[in-house]
């Protein structure tokens, strides 16, 4: 399973018609120490690009955008209890939510790691 990235600095790891979503290393570096996350409700549906959550740090607050159209199937309650996971392990234990994808083909429009690294360079 490879990671895909959005221009808004979310990552997506898809496994068939399900995807796990979080924020990138670049995003958490820019935010600083994350102190609060607001995650979507399980069962909520979003279109690609909708605001699905909020992440707050000591420096700023930022929206978390839905990278793909779908329904939220799970949220990371560990992240709610310990928002610093978004800093210490953003691509692992710091994931935000899982989504059942409405259109798997939307993955093709997201960036691969090489393209994302060019964006943030």
Secondary structure, 3 states (H helix, E strand, C coil): CCEEECCCCEEEEEECCEEEEEECHHHHHHHCCEEEEECCCCCCEECCCCEEEEEEECCCEEEEECCCCEEEEEECHHHHHCCCHHHHCCCCCCCCEEEEECCHHHHHHCECHHHHHHHHC
